[in-house]
């Protein structure tokens, strides 16, 4: 089965980075954004 890569726009990426600075728990943030944690 082929894996499909999602493409995120610049605004989403900037929001995700800004939220990551404000939060200590990256796993929780990734669940809220619907992405996988590193």
Backbone as a printed PyTorch tensor [residue, N CA C, xyz], in Angstrom:
tensor([[[ 0.8410, -1.1760,  0.0000],
         [ 0.0000,  0.0000,  0.0000],
         [ 0.8860,  1.2390,  0.0000]],

        [[ 0.5890,  2.1780, -0.8590],
         [ 1.3800,  3.3890, -1.0000],
         [ 1.0010,  4.4080,  0.0690]],

        [[ 2.0230,  5.0000,  0.6780],
         [ 1.7990,  6.0190,  1.6970],
         [ 1.6130,  7.3800,  1.0260]],

        [[ 0.6100,  8.1120,  1.4620],
         [ 0.3190,  9.4260,  0.9000],
         [ 0.8780, 10.4930,  1.8390]],

        [[ 1.6980, 11.3760,  1.3030],
         [ 2.2740, 12.4690,  2.0880],
         [ 1.3270, 13.6620,  2.0640]],

        [[ 1.0850, 14.2110,  3.2370],
         [ 0.2490, 15.4060,  3.3190],
         [ 1.1070, 16.6320,  3.0500]],

        [[ 0.5210, 17.6120,  2.4090],
         [ 1.2080, 18.8690,  2.1420],
         [ 0.5470, 19.9470,  2.9920]],

        [[ 1.3470, 20.5810,  3.8430],
         [ 0.8340, 21.6130,  4.7380],
         [ 1.2400, 22.9850,  4.2140]],

        [[ 0.3230, 23.9410,  4.3030],
         [ 0.6430, 25.2830,  3.8260],
         [ 1.5200, 26.0270,  4.8420]],

        [[ 2.0560, 27.1400,  4.4010],
         [ 2.9910, 27.9050,  5.2200],
         [ 2.3520, 28.3860,  6.5190]],

        [[ 1.0990, 28.7940,  6.4720],
         [ 0.4040, 29.2860,  7.6670],
         [ 0.2800, 28.1890,  8.7220]],

        [[-0.0320, 26.9620,  8.2870],
         [-0.1480, 25.8420,  9.2250],
         [ 1.1990, 25.5650,  9.8850]],

        [[ 2.2580, 25.5780,  9.0940],
         [ 3.5970, 25.3110,  9.6220],
         [ 4.0140, 26.3780, 10.6250]],

        [[ 3.7440, 27.6400, 10.3010],
         [ 4.0950, 28.7290, 11.2150],
         [ 3.3150, 28.6230, 12.5170]],

        [[ 2.0410, 28.2670, 12.4190],
         [ 1.2160, 28.0960, 13.6190],
         [ 1.7410, 26.9430, 14.4720]],

        [[ 2.1120, 25.8400, 13.8320],
         [ 2.6200, 24.6770, 14.5530],
         [ 3.9210, 25.0080, 15.2790]],

        [[ 4.7970, 25.7440, 14.6250],
         [ 6.0620, 26.1330, 15.2540],
         [ 5.8050, 27.0560, 16.4310]],

        [[ 4.9390, 28.0410, 16.2590],
         [ 4.6380, 28.9730, 17.3470],
         [ 4.0190, 28.2410, 18.5380]],

        [[ 3.0990, 27.3290, 18.2790],
         [ 2.4890, 26.5690, 19.3650],
         [ 3.5130, 25.6850, 20.0660]],

        [[ 4.4820, 25.1610, 19.3220],
         [ 5.4990, 24.2960, 19.9320],
         [ 6.3770, 25.0730, 20.9060]],

        [[ 6.5750, 26.3640, 20.6550],
         [ 7.3410, 27.1890, 21.5900],
         [ 6.5630, 27.4150, 22.8840]],

        [[ 5.2440, 27.4580, 22.7910],
         [ 4.4050, 27.7360, 23.9490],
         [ 4.1080, 26.5000, 24.7920]],

        [[ 4.2720, 25.3230, 24.2210],
         [ 3.9110, 24.0840, 24.9170],
         [ 5.1450, 23.2820, 25.2830]],

        [[ 5.0170, 22.5060, 26.3530],
         [ 6.1080, 21.6250, 26.7540],
         [ 5.9000, 20.2130, 26.2180]],

        [[ 4.6510, 19.8220, 26.0160],
         [ 4.3560, 18.4630, 25.5880],
         [ 4.0940, 18.4440, 24.0790]],

        [[ 5.1070, 18.0670, 23.3150],
         [ 5.0030, 18.0540, 21.8580],
         [ 4.0680, 16.9440, 21.3870]],

        [[ 4.0420, 15.8170, 22.0900],
         [ 3.1570, 14.7160, 21.7040],
         [ 1.6950, 15.1360, 21.7600]],

        [[ 1.3310, 15.8640, 22.7970],
         [-0.0460, 16.3500, 22.9370],
         [-0.3790, 17.3420, 21.8200]],

        [[ 0.5480, 18.2250, 21.5260],
         [ 0.3480, 19.2030, 20.4610],
         [ 0.1820, 18.5170, 19.1090]],

        [[ 0.9850, 17.5100, 18.8460],
         [ 0.8850, 16.8170, 17.5580],
         [-0.4660, 16.1250, 17.4020]],

        [[-0.9970, 15.5770, 18.4880],
         [-2.3340, 14.9580, 18.4300],
         [-3.3950, 16.0090, 18.1270]],

        [[-3.2800, 17.1840, 18.7350],
         [-4.2450, 18.2590, 18.4880],
         [-4.2020, 18.7390, 17.0430]],

        [[-3.0060, 18.7810, 16.4650],
         [-2.8510, 19.2510, 15.0910],
         [-3.1090, 18.1530, 14.0630]],

        [[-3.1730, 16.9060, 14.5200],
         [-3.4140, 15.7960, 13.6040],
         [-2.1860, 15.3820, 12.8180]],

        [[-1.0150, 15.5590, 13.4350],
         [ 0.2380, 15.1640, 12.7960],
         [ 0.9780, 14.1900, 13.7040]],

        [[ 2.0240, 13.5550, 13.1850],
         [ 2.8090, 12.6340, 14.0010],
         [ 3.9340, 13.3890, 14.6890]],

        [[ 4.2540, 12.9730, 15.8920],
         [ 5.3460, 13.5860, 16.6400],
         [ 6.6740, 13.0560, 16.1110]],

        [[ 7.7200, 13.8760, 16.2040],
         [ 9.0440, 13.4190, 15.7220],
         [ 9.6170, 12.3280, 16.5880]]])
